[in-house]
């Protein structure tokens, strides 16, 4: 007796595929039968009669497509609860704390290890009746991001029956496990990010502007990550995640950062916020130096958000660590190529590959530092009898990732009407530090040092750090509340770069007709020479055409051609200068600010009877969390983001904030 068992459903032909099970037979001689003693034949039919022809011939294209689209049906898919799923958490078993072969229960959202008998996942499925699980495990961090050499990651299983589930209705869950973006998706997010998305709870959100959980004291981490997520070159690098250096990178921090950026821009997120727990854990591991950690990631003893950690410190450290990890990966790959293919050219490429990464491509510029040193006047005069000693000057070129701007000290005295006014300064006044003329003087012991700066190379993304925190007393850090005004667009940096050679103004408008060479003029006739003068000559040269012989006409034509060549060269030089000037113009990308508790309670700019110690000497520990101002480019709308809070903002409110980090992007229109 033959037994027909429904195996799968053919969606193209609207019929089921059946497996024909034959009864067990005795093995005799060289008889070939299945290892389990049964033979199988696949039949197609309408659903229940088991009729159809045996598939003994090679499958056709239609049948191959049907087999590719065949679903492994599971009767428990209706128990999947997407509202409890959270893939931002660490992939650790909640029972055994194991990181190997971890599965997520799609019914309750718990992370459990194993799929075999006596494992936490198997026991959970039997005891609680939760049958659908998703494989989360990965052999390494790099494989977890590149989705390579992992046959099990991202697959769905039914326990305790232990069979794989293949169903397109689960694709959204697989996308949220590891979001991926094509070039078309990235272009759509950049140019057409207008429509709001909805999560499983019905909350609407805008991709790229999701809330970030504050894990105790990580407001500065959230602000820095949000700023990096809107730097286009940096963001697209991690959204694509297809470069060889990224795939081969073994740094946990780099891959956790990339995963966080991809989740921030997800248009199909299951929830309208992202938890940076994986990134924070990687930062904690990388900065763990015994009992002390470089960055505070939990609530301080005073209970204030942010503690004493400055966002700029973390921003610099994060970029440096990403650059170091990517260049180490590139250097190791180049070294492997050098050992396999001998030669000096491979060695030179290995050394050059270690110096560049996506960080340097986006943020690195070059500044020329002129430094002068001499002994302090009092100490030197007491020993040598000379008050003014000569300066020892030196110059060097220094690469930079950000430029520090020193704020003027706040006023010590009140105005005549007993009011203390918060000072305001324009950013162009602060940028005079880099004009190559202004000296910045410091005293180091008995040595007098002064420096002046001149920018030699501007990066695509320019980062300014407004130095507000000072520690002059050594006992307490104080903040400078000075308000810095800055333009939202067209910040011109040409006056602070190395001086460009100004091109002379063209004496005549360049023409589109080609200018003949001097040798070609000698072989031309009188009418041809007159045509050349009319095409390229000035008004005075055209007037000289009357009553001149061929020799004089040749001299006039030669002068007209020389003037035309000079005018074309001047126009090209002017166009080059204009293009360089256009590259020196920047538009605001992000503004990271932090307002103190005292300043927030004050009404308006005029403080009235507020004392100097309550305003200009604001303690860092009494400060609120960092927040950031970002713009959605397609709609030109500005937003203020502070942890989970995302609110719309008027552009006029950006300039009156207590800015700490200003990020400008070249060529971006605001």
LOMAR-665632 format. One line per 2 residues: their letters; for each residue x, y, z of C-alpha. Coordinates in nm, 4 decimals. Example, Ala and Ser with C-alpha at 12.3 -4.5 7.8 and 13.67 -1.06 7.14 Angstrom:
2
AS> 1.2300/-0.4500/0.7800  1.3670/-0.1060/0.7140
END
This chain:
670
XX> 0.0000/0.0000/0.0000  0.1295/0.3447/-0.0977
XX> 0.0961/0.6474/0.1290  0.0765/1.0023/-0.0090
XX> 0.1873/1.2797/0.2297  0.1522/1.6525/0.1469
XX> 0.5012/1.8034/0.1537  0.4621/2.1619/0.0287
XX> 0.2419/2.3899/-0.1781  0.3135/2.5040/-0.5353
XX> 0.1990/2.8704/-0.5590  0.2433/2.8934/-0.9364
XX> 0.0230/2.5973/-1.0275  -0.2043/2.6222/-0.7223
XX> -0.1441/2.2623/-0.6239  0.0220/2.0643/-0.3497
XX> 0.3364/1.8579/-0.3861  0.3044/1.5107/-0.2359
XX> 0.5594/1.2577/-0.1235  0.4735/0.8976/-0.2174
XX> 0.5923/0.6639/0.0594  0.6428/0.2972/-0.0318
XX> 0.6352/0.0159/0.2272  0.9614/-0.1208/0.3598
XX> 1.1264/-0.3924/0.1532  1.3989/-0.6387/0.2240
XX> 1.7403/-0.5528/0.0861  1.8591/-0.8172/-0.1598
XX> 2.1973/-0.8139/-0.3311  2.2643/-0.4931/-0.5163
XX> 1.9156/-0.3573/-0.4853  1.9231/0.0175/-0.4321
XX> 1.6710/0.1530/-0.1904  1.6528/0.4395/0.0534
XX> 1.8425/0.4155/0.3782  1.5213/0.4160/0.5765
XX> 1.3810/0.1277/0.3714  1.1283/0.3320/0.1770
XX> 1.1241/0.4867/-0.1673  0.9878/0.8327/-0.2368
XX> 0.8303/0.9832/-0.5439  0.6992/1.3395/-0.5656
XX> 0.3584/1.3877/-0.7217  0.1536/1.6949/-0.7968
XX> -0.2195/1.7238/-0.7590  -0.5044/1.9532/-0.6775
XX> -0.4990/1.8821/-0.3115  -0.6405/1.5505/-0.2007
XX> -0.6621/1.2698/-0.4522  -0.2909/1.2049/-0.4782
XX> -0.3080/1.1884/-0.8588  -0.0439/1.3201/-1.0941
XX> 0.2569/1.2097/-1.2867  0.5793/1.0999/-1.1234
XX> 0.8644/1.3561/-1.1457  1.1267/1.1232/-1.2918
XX> 1.2500/1.3623/-1.5624  1.4611/1.6736/-1.4863
XX> 1.2400/1.9566/-1.3551  1.1332/2.2283/-1.5970
XX> 1.1797/2.6017/-1.5386  0.8296/2.6356/-1.3988
XX> 0.8830/2.3468/-1.1618  1.2204/2.4883/-1.0537
XX> 1.0574/2.8220/-0.9738  0.7856/2.6424/-0.7837
XX> 1.0409/2.4552/-0.5790  1.2321/2.7802/-0.5120
XX> 0.9136/2.9515/-0.3951  0.7915/2.6521/-0.2033
XX> 0.7025/2.7323/0.1564  0.7548/2.5133/0.4558
XX> 0.4242/2.5811/0.6251  0.3970/2.6028/1.0028
XX> 0.0629/2.6027/1.1870  0.2031/2.8228/1.4687
XX> 0.2888/3.1404/1.2750  -0.0182/3.3136/1.4140
XX> 0.1438/3.3002/1.7596  0.4311/3.5309/1.6549
XX> 0.4171/3.8546/1.8573  0.6213/4.1280/1.6880
XX> 0.5510/4.3847/1.9584  0.7776/4.2036/2.2097
XX> 1.0755/4.1580/1.9778  1.3848/4.3636/2.0533
XX> 1.7039/4.2812/1.8634  1.8957/4.5755/2.0127
XX> 1.9726/4.3713/2.3219  2.2816/4.1569/2.3644
XX> 2.2456/3.8142/2.2011  2.2884/3.6216/2.5277
XX> 2.0833/3.3300/2.6575  1.8647/3.4453/2.9451
XX> 1.9097/3.1083/3.1233  2.2682/2.9948/3.0673
XX> 2.4203/3.3348/2.9673  2.5760/3.1598/2.6697
XX> 2.6508/3.3493/2.3476  2.6652/3.0366/2.1288
XX> 2.3644/2.9142/1.9257  2.1260/3.1716/2.0693
XX> 1.7642/3.1734/1.9490  1.4869/3.4253/1.9997
XX> 1.1400/3.3061/2.0919  0.9083/3.4955/1.8584
XX> 0.6176/3.4559/2.1005  0.7623/3.6109/2.4177
XX> 1.0865/3.7661/2.2890  1.3244/3.5781/2.5220
XX> 1.6748/3.4818/2.4111  1.7478/3.1133/2.4688
XX> 2.0335/2.8844/2.3692  2.0245/2.5583/2.1752
XX> 1.7776/2.3686/1.9632  1.8368/2.0115/2.0718
XX> 1.6830/1.8222/2.3604  1.7565/1.9417/2.7148
XX> 1.8546/2.2900/2.5863  1.6886/2.6060/2.7258
XX> 1.5088/2.6779/2.3973  1.3772/2.3213/2.3663
XX> 1.2619/2.3177/2.7300  1.0961/2.6580/2.6881
XX> 0.8995/2.5404/2.3845  0.7694/2.2343/2.5683
XX> 0.6850/2.4028/2.8976  0.5293/2.7241/2.7640
XX> 0.3938/2.6137/2.4288  0.6041/2.8626/2.2300
XX> 0.7074/2.6941/1.9067  0.8546/2.9552/1.6655
XX> 1.2208/3.0545/1.7114  1.4726/3.2675/1.5202
XX> 1.8432/3.1881/1.5073  2.0552/3.4805/1.6312
XX> 2.3965/3.3227/1.6761  2.7065/3.4128/1.4766
XX> 3.0553/3.2691/1.4715  3.2217/3.6113/1.4780
XX> 3.1345/3.9763/1.4792  3.2440/4.0288/1.1189
XX> 3.0330/3.7351/0.9992  2.7378/3.8660/1.1948
XX> 2.7417/4.1847/0.9905  2.8341/4.0483/0.6483
XX> 2.5917/3.7531/0.6657  2.8626/3.5211/0.5314
XX> 2.9525/3.1619/0.6288  2.6482/3.1439/0.8541
XX> 2.4003/2.8903/0.7234  2.1880/2.9184/1.0366
XX> 2.1740/3.2909/1.1127  1.8412/3.4520/1.0337
XX> 1.6587/3.1203/0.9884  1.3334/3.0284/1.1579
XX> 1.2676/2.6962/1.3298  0.9748/2.5220/1.4914
XX> 1.0499/2.3530/1.8220  1.0273/2.0880/1.9555
XX> 0.9602/1.9375/1.6084  1.2922/2.0899/1.4942
XX> 1.2176/2.1755/1.1320  1.2982/2.4949/0.9453
XX> 1.0209/2.7396/0.8593  1.0316/2.9168/0.5229
XX> 0.7632/3.1817/0.4894  0.7807/3.5299/0.3272
XX> 0.5601/3.6761/0.5988  0.8614/3.6589/0.8325
XX> 1.0881/3.8709/0.6098  1.0221/4.1868/0.8128
XX> 1.1547/4.0150/1.1248  1.4671/3.9018/0.9397
XX> 1.5206/4.2594/0.8141  1.5003/4.3976/1.1676
XX> 1.7524/4.1413/1.2855  2.0116/4.2747/1.0386
XX> 1.8906/4.5718/0.8274  2.0405/4.5906/0.4784
XX> 2.0311/4.8767/0.2281  2.0783/4.8861/-0.1468
XX> 2.2114/5.1963/-0.3275  1.8535/5.2766/-0.4304
XX> 1.7399/5.2583/-0.0662  2.0180/5.4948/0.0426
XX> 1.9332/5.7429/-0.2333  1.5657/5.7284/-0.1324
XX> 1.6495/5.8017/0.2312  1.8643/6.0961/0.1265
XX> 1.6354/6.2580/-0.1307  1.2828/6.1405/-0.0470
XX> 1.2709/6.0966/0.3303  0.9333/6.2634/0.3707
XX> 0.6828/5.9950/0.4709  0.6433/5.8825/0.8299
XX> 0.6707/5.5135/0.9143  0.4793/5.3268/1.1847
XX> 0.6040/5.0677/1.4276  0.4174/4.7700/1.5730
XX> 0.2657/4.9891/1.8463  0.1212/5.2392/1.5986
XX> 0.3698/5.5140/1.6839  0.4898/5.7160/1.3846
XX> 0.8547/5.8032/1.3296  1.0815/5.9469/1.0626
XX> 1.3763/5.7275/0.9533  1.6995/5.8796/1.0759
XX> 1.5250/6.0608/1.3620  1.4369/5.7732/1.5945
XX> 1.4686/5.8079/1.9699  1.7725/5.6668/2.1488
XX> 1.7447/5.5181/2.4958  1.9545/5.6790/2.7689
XX> 2.1118/5.3852/2.9513  2.1716/5.5805/3.2704
XX> 2.4278/5.8396/3.1636  2.4759/5.8023/2.7875
XX> 2.3296/6.1281/2.6586  2.6665/6.2278/2.5100
XX> 2.6895/5.8894/2.3334  2.3447/5.9418/2.1806
XX> 2.4348/6.2918/2.0600  2.7626/6.1789/1.9006
XX> 2.6060/5.8776/1.7271  2.3195/6.0885/1.5932
XX> 2.5639/6.3443/1.4539  2.7656/6.0731/1.2768
XX> 2.4473/5.9167/1.1387  2.3786/6.2357/0.9379
XX> 2.7274/6.2753/0.7881  2.6457/6.1442/0.4417
XX> 2.9792/5.9868/0.3477  3.0195/5.8276/0.6908
XX> 2.6586/5.7074/0.7083  2.6508/5.5593/0.3571
XX> 2.9711/5.3680/0.4283  2.8082/5.1864/0.7192
XX> 2.4661/5.1482/0.5547  2.6179/4.9694/0.2560
XX> 2.8682/4.7722/0.4680  3.0151/4.6261/0.1483
XX> 3.3746/4.7496/0.1578  3.6471/4.4918/0.2033
XX> 3.8046/4.6721/0.4989  3.4700/4.6744/0.6805
XX> 3.4004/4.3064/0.6111  3.7457/4.2062/0.7327
XX> 3.7401/4.4317/1.0385  3.7513/4.2350/1.3652
XX> 3.6675/4.5269/1.5948  3.3499/4.4773/1.7960
XX> 3.3160/4.8544/1.8381  3.3116/4.9208/1.4607
XX> 3.0421/4.6628/1.3907  2.8283/4.7706/1.6856
XX> 2.8460/5.1294/1.5592  2.7464/5.0181/1.2086
XX> 2.4555/4.8145/1.3448  2.3328/5.1146/1.5449
XX> 2.3486/5.3441/1.2405  2.1580/5.0943/1.0246
XX> 1.8847/5.0655/1.2858  1.8536/5.4440/1.3135
XX> 1.7723/5.4681/0.9412  1.5445/5.1640/0.9229
XX> 1.2121/5.2442/0.7489  1.0587/4.9166/0.8753
XX> 1.1532/4.9208/1.2397  0.9415/4.7224/1.4850
XX> 0.9670/5.0055/1.7392  1.0155/5.3804/1.7136
XX> 1.3313/5.3916/1.9268  1.6723/5.2290/1.9282
XX> 1.8689/5.1082/2.2273  2.2471/5.1543/2.1884
XX> 2.3197/4.8838/2.4446  2.5510/4.6884/2.2142
XX> 2.7530/5.0000/2.1309  2.7682/5.1103/2.4945
XX> 2.8903/4.7656/2.6009  3.1596/4.7775/2.3321
XX> 3.2672/5.1229/2.4517  3.2739/5.0000/2.8104
XX> 3.4906/4.7034/2.7133  3.7294/4.9127/2.5027
XX> 3.7796/5.1779/2.7737  3.7954/4.9460/3.0742
XX> 4.1223/5.0104/3.2584  4.0797/4.8237/3.5831
XX> 3.8642/5.0140/3.8312  3.8596/5.3355/3.6261
XX> 3.6781/5.3901/3.2985  3.7478/5.6740/3.0608
XX> 3.3791/5.7449/2.9990  3.1028/5.7396/3.2549
XX> 2.8203/5.5172/3.1346  2.6025/5.5026/3.4475
XX> 2.4452/5.7543/3.6828  2.6959/5.9544/3.8836
XX> 2.6860/5.9783/4.2558  2.5155/6.3140/4.2342
XX> 2.2456/6.1687/4.0136  2.2957/6.4239/3.7358
XX> 2.2809/6.3201/3.3740  2.6052/6.3282/3.1876
XX> 2.8326/6.3545/3.4895  3.1527/6.5331/3.3941
XX> 3.1990/6.3672/3.0547  3.2297/6.6010/2.7589
XX> 3.0727/6.4933/2.4309  3.3783/6.6129/2.2351
XX> 3.6047/6.3734/2.4241  3.3888/6.0783/2.3277
XX> 3.3436/6.2045/1.9706  3.7209/6.2243/1.9186
XX> 3.7868/5.8919/2.0848  3.5197/5.7132/1.8791
XX> 3.6521/5.8452/1.5472  4.0084/5.7564/1.6446
XX> 3.9119/5.4021/1.7408  3.7160/5.3478/1.4194
XX> 4.0076/5.4800/1.2130  4.2566/5.2617/1.3993
XX> 4.0459/4.9473/1.3582  3.9843/5.0010/0.9866
XX> 4.3468/5.0852/0.9078  4.4717/4.7845/1.1041
XX> 4.2389/4.5652/0.9008  4.3571/4.7185/0.5740
XX> 4.7192/4.6915/0.6786  4.6818/4.3242/0.7689
XX> 4.5188/4.2487/0.4336  4.7923/4.4377/0.2501
XX> 5.0601/4.2544/0.4476  4.9049/3.9226/0.3489
XX> 4.9095/4.0330/-0.0134  5.2731/4.1353/0.0244
XX> 5.3759/3.7945/0.1537  5.1936/3.6157/-0.1268
XX> 5.3283/3.8425/-0.4042  5.6831/3.9611/-0.3441
XX> 5.7976/4.2991/-0.4659  5.8607/4.6544/-0.3500
XX> 5.5359/4.7813/-0.5022  5.3293/4.5620/-0.2710
XX> 5.5246/4.6874/0.0270  5.4605/5.0496/-0.0657
XX> 5.0890/4.9862/-0.1125  5.0796/4.8206/0.2284
XX> 5.2296/5.1247/0.3960  4.9940/5.3636/0.2146
XX> 4.6864/5.1556/0.2916  4.7352/5.2056/0.6659
XX> 4.6916/5.5820/0.6609  4.3461/5.6308/0.5096
XX> 3.9966/5.5317/0.6148  3.6428/5.6633/0.5966
XX> 3.7227/5.8778/0.9025  4.0106/6.0609/0.7352
XX> 3.8134/6.0933/0.4114  3.5361/6.2762/0.5971
XX> 3.6945/6.4672/0.8851  4.0695/6.5093/0.8376
XX> 4.2185/6.8424/0.7373  4.5653/6.9957/0.7670
XX> 4.6659/7.3066/0.9605  5.0028/7.4818/0.9623
XX> 5.1256/7.5709/1.3114  5.3885/7.8414/1.3541
XX> 5.5360/7.8160/1.7024  5.7711/8.0550/1.8810
XX> 5.9395/7.9780/2.2125  6.1597/8.1675/2.4540
XX> 6.2254/8.1788/2.8256  5.9908/8.3941/3.0291
XX> 6.1073/8.7566/3.0642  6.1510/8.7720/3.4431
XX> 6.3429/8.4468/3.4723  6.5558/8.5156/3.1660
XX> 6.6292/8.8745/3.2660  6.7460/8.7684/3.6123
XX> 6.9995/8.5292/3.4591  7.1141/8.7113/3.1484
XX> 7.0291/9.0717/3.2235  6.8332/9.0980/2.9010
XX> 6.4591/9.1532/2.9175  6.3668/9.0491/2.5644
XX> 6.5252/8.7336/2.4276  6.4931/8.6252/2.0634
XX> 6.2193/8.3821/1.9698  6.2982/8.0345/1.8441
XX> 6.0531/7.9753/1.5609  5.9427/7.6470/1.4053
XX> 5.6712/7.5426/1.1605  5.4956/7.2127/1.1211
XX> 5.1913/7.0689/0.9481  4.9438/6.8971/1.1768
XX> 4.6411/6.6900/1.0659  4.3205/6.7606/1.2574
XX> 3.9758/6.6100/1.3027  3.8251/6.9149/1.4709
XX> 3.9140/7.2780/1.5370  3.8913/7.4196/1.8900
XX> 3.7509/7.7710/1.9291  3.8298/7.9565/2.2526
XX> 3.5441/8.1619/2.3959  3.6104/8.5035/2.5517
XX> 3.5801/8.5090/2.9309  3.2390/8.6143/3.0665
XX> 3.2065/8.9633/3.2204  3.2952/8.9958/3.5864
XX> 3.0847/9.3054/3.6609  2.7196/9.3924/3.6206
XX> 2.5792/9.6621/3.3994  2.4797/10.0024/3.5356
XX> 2.1181/9.8941/3.5871  2.2272/9.6031/3.8085
XX> 2.1769/9.3496/3.5329  2.4173/9.0842/3.4148
XX> 2.3998/9.0274/3.0402  2.4964/8.6958/2.8828
XX> 2.7714/8.7850/2.6321  2.7316/8.7068/2.2621
XX> 3.0094/8.6554/2.0086  3.0065/8.5820/1.6368
XX> 3.1791/8.2697/1.5123  3.3850/8.4759/1.2667
XX> 3.5476/8.6497/1.5642  3.6498/8.3111/1.7016
XX> 3.7777/8.1950/1.3623  4.0377/8.4739/1.3575
XX> 4.2496/8.2268/1.5512  4.3166/8.0546/1.2160
XX> 4.3847/8.3600/0.9978  4.7620/8.3170/1.0261
XX> 4.8057/8.6522/1.2011  4.6689/8.6181/1.5541
XX> 4.8975/8.4698/1.8195  4.7758/8.2405/2.0960
XX> 5.0078/8.2794/2.3942  5.0640/8.0411/2.6847
XX> 5.3128/8.0078/2.9708  5.4625/7.6696/3.0508
XX> 5.6750/7.7049/3.3597  5.9584/7.9410/3.2703
XX> 5.8933/7.9124/2.8969  5.6824/8.1547/2.6955
XX> 5.5103/7.9846/2.3989  5.2942/8.1429/2.1338
XX> 5.1378/7.9905/1.8259  4.9461/8.0975/1.5200
XX> 4.7483/7.8759/1.2878  4.6671/7.8665/0.9178
XX> 4.4450/7.6052/0.7540  4.6094/7.4354/0.4564
XX> 4.3435/7.1780/0.3704  3.9739/7.1828/0.4514
XX> 3.7924/6.8494/0.5050  3.4490/6.7704/0.3573
XX> 3.3053/6.7772/0.7112  3.4290/7.0533/0.9410
XX> 3.3877/7.0081/1.3171  3.4219/7.3003/1.5601
XX> 3.4553/7.2501/1.9340  3.3521/7.5500/2.1424
XX> 3.5639/7.5183/2.4549  3.3233/7.5994/2.7365
XX> 3.4587/7.3919/3.0236  3.7559/7.5320/3.2147
XX> 3.9434/7.3985/3.5143  4.1479/7.7010/3.6191
XX> 4.1122/7.6482/3.9927  4.1822/7.2754/3.9865
XX> 3.8947/7.2075/4.2242  3.5858/7.2650/4.0136
XX> 3.5103/7.2652/3.6431  3.3170/7.5679/3.5236
XX> 3.1221/7.6357/3.2068  3.1258/7.9509/2.9963
XX> 2.7657/8.0498/2.9027  2.8640/8.2799/2.6127
XX> 2.6246/8.2474/2.3179  2.7954/8.1964/1.9812
XX> 2.6047/8.3104/1.6732  2.6715/8.1311/1.3461
XX> 2.5138/8.1070/0.9996  2.3088/7.8034/0.9059
XX> 2.4455/7.8109/0.5530  2.7272/7.9681/0.3509
XX> 2.9899/7.9701/0.6261  3.2847/8.1025/0.4240
XX> 3.6259/7.9668/0.5268  3.8371/8.1105/0.2437
XX> 3.9818/8.3865/0.4663  4.1273/8.1249/0.7007
XX> 4.2939/7.9016/0.4416  4.6292/7.9436/0.2717
XX> 4.6247/8.2500/0.0453  4.5289/8.1688/-0.3149
XX> 4.6871/8.3522/-0.6079  4.4316/8.6008/-0.7346
XX> 4.3879/8.5839/-1.1130  4.3943/8.9131/-1.3076
XX> 4.0684/9.0283/-1.4581  4.0410/8.9387/-1.8278
XX> 4.0769/9.2353/-2.0614  3.8295/9.0898/-2.3081
XX> 3.5613/8.8296/-2.2987  3.6864/8.4865/-2.4050
XX> 3.5501/8.3615/-2.7335  3.4438/8.0142/-2.8313
XX> 3.6341/8.0219/-3.1651  3.9696/7.8384/-3.1608
XX> 4.2797/8.0585/-3.1520  4.5233/7.9757/-3.4359
XX> 4.8894/7.9221/-3.3601  5.1544/8.1819/-3.4568
XX> 5.2974/7.9544/-3.7290  4.9572/7.9179/-3.8907
XX> 4.9166/8.2956/-3.9233  5.2093/8.3266/-4.1666
XX> 5.0365/8.1053/-4.4212  4.7041/8.2914/-4.4126
XX> 4.5759/8.5384/-4.6702  4.4694/8.8944/-4.5959
XX> 4.0952/8.8079/-4.5655  4.1774/8.5214/-4.3289
XX> 4.3943/8.7465/-4.1120  4.1155/9.0032/-4.0949
XX> 3.8727/8.7292/-3.9902  4.1095/8.6257/-3.7098
XX> 4.1368/8.9844/-3.5838  3.7572/9.0282/-3.5945
XX> 3.7103/8.7032/-3.3993  3.9705/8.7591/-3.1236
XX> 4.0775/9.1259/-3.1397  3.9871/9.4188/-2.9175
XX> 3.8232/9.7432/-3.0310  4.1623/9.9137/-3.0832
XX> 4.2864/9.6217/-3.2920  3.9738/9.6284/-3.5067
XX> 4.0266/10.0007/-3.5716  4.3840/9.9312/-3.6895
XX> 4.2595/9.7145/-3.9765  4.1902/10.0179/-4.1933
XX> 4.4721/10.1075/-4.4349  4.7336/9.8499/-4.3279
XX> 4.9332/9.6158/-4.5435  4.9765/9.2415/-4.4945
XX> 5.2868/9.2778/-4.2755  5.1095/9.5179/-4.0394
XX> 4.7976/9.3000/-4.0501  5.0074/8.9987/-3.9469
XX> 5.1387/9.1906/-3.6463  4.7853/9.2914/-3.5436
XX> 4.6589/8.9326/-3.5796  4.9501/8.7971/-3.3748
XX> 4.8752/9.0435/-3.0944  4.5047/8.9609/-3.1036
XX> 4.5770/8.5870/-3.0724  4.8179/8.6452/-2.7835
XX> 4.5581/8.8564/-2.6005  4.2933/8.5892/-2.6615
XX> 4.5159/8.3152/-2.5155  4.5911/8.5315/-2.2093
XX> 4.2215/8.6067/-2.1617  4.1323/8.2369/-2.1790
XX> 4.3995/8.1536/-1.9224  4.2739/8.4300/-1.6923
XX> 3.9155/8.3062/-1.7248  4.0239/7.9509/-1.6424
XX> 4.2164/8.0739/-1.3380  3.9164/8.2788/-1.2236
XX> 3.6902/7.9750/-1.2636  3.9345/7.7657/-1.0592
XX> 3.9394/8.0272/-0.7835  3.5593/8.0442/-0.7888
XX> 3.5361/7.6655/-0.7627  3.7816/7.6662/-0.4733
XX> 3.5832/7.9422/-0.3043  3.2671/7.7356/-0.3460
XX> 3.4392/7.4398/-0.1775  3.5282/7.6644/0.1155
XX> 3.1607/7.7320/0.1904  2.9900/7.5122/0.4470
XX> 2.6356/7.4616/0.5728  2.5319/7.3513/0.9189
XX> 2.4808/6.9780/0.9570  2.4424/6.9331/1.3334
XX> 2.4534/7.1420/1.6497  2.5258/6.9586/1.9743
XX> 2.4361/7.1787/2.2697  2.3968/7.1493/2.6435
XX> 2.2094/7.3946/2.8624  2.2692/7.4308/3.2340
XX> 1.9965/7.3994/3.4934  2.0428/7.7589/3.6058
XX> 2.0376/7.9015/3.2547  1.7258/7.7031/3.1709
XX> 1.5391/7.8515/3.4650  1.6227/8.2068/3.3610
XX> 1.3716/8.4001/3.1539  1.5226/8.5750/2.8532
XX> 1.8763/8.6884/2.7892  1.8765/8.9638/3.0514
XX> 1.9243/8.7937/3.3871  1.8461/9.0843/3.6175
XX> 1.9659/9.0359/3.9738  2.1288/8.6994/3.9056
XX> 2.4716/8.6901/4.0639  2.7904/8.6263/3.8713
XX> 2.8510/8.2940/4.0439  2.5065/8.1673/3.9422
XX> 2.5608/8.2354/3.5736  2.9209/8.2625/3.4560
XX> 3.0405/7.9997/3.7017  2.8013/7.7199/3.6215
XX> 2.9124/7.3853/3.7564  2.9332/7.1026/3.5045
XX> 2.7607/6.8676/3.7473  2.4517/7.0924/3.7444
XX> 2.4035/7.0601/3.3698  2.1299/6.8963/3.1700
XX> 2.1829/6.6239/2.9134  2.3324/6.6827/2.5714
XX> 2.0902/6.7360/2.2858  2.1358/6.7825/1.9140
XX> 1.9749/6.9841/1.6354  1.9439/6.8051/1.2995
XX> 1.7724/6.8841/0.9710  1.5728/6.6592/0.7419
XX> 1.7094/6.7744/0.4049  1.4133/6.6832/0.1779
XX> 1.1666/6.8839/0.3892  1.4129/7.1480/0.5249
XX> 1.2657/7.0873/0.8710  1.4872/7.1116/1.1800
XX> 1.4428/6.8794/1.4779  1.5682/6.8840/1.8351
XX> 1.6573/6.5377/1.9634  1.7279/6.4580/2.3264
XX> 1.7361/6.0856/2.4023  1.3810/5.9611/2.3314
XX> 1.2342/6.3083/2.2728  1.2102/6.4311/1.9120
XX> 1.0477/6.7721/1.8560  1.0285/7.0123/1.5634
XX> 1.2374/7.3269/1.5904  1.2406/7.6688/1.4288
XX> 1.5735/7.7644/1.2686  1.5838/8.0874/1.4699
XX> 1.6068/7.8858/1.7938  1.9303/7.7159/1.6928
XX> 2.1453/8.0273/1.7179  2.0486/8.1064/2.0789
XX> 2.1431/7.7640/2.2159  2.4559/7.6985/2.4206
XX> 2.6338/7.5204/2.1365  2.9165/7.2845/2.2253
XX> 2.9956/7.1119/1.8921  2.9173/7.2551/1.5495
XX> 2.9394/7.0246/1.2470  2.9385/7.1824/0.9008
XX> 2.9316/6.9986/0.5683  3.0781/7.1263/0.2440
XX> 2.8378/7.1616/-0.0470  2.5268/7.0901/0.1650
XX> 2.2370/7.3278/0.1151  2.0293/7.4145/0.4208
END
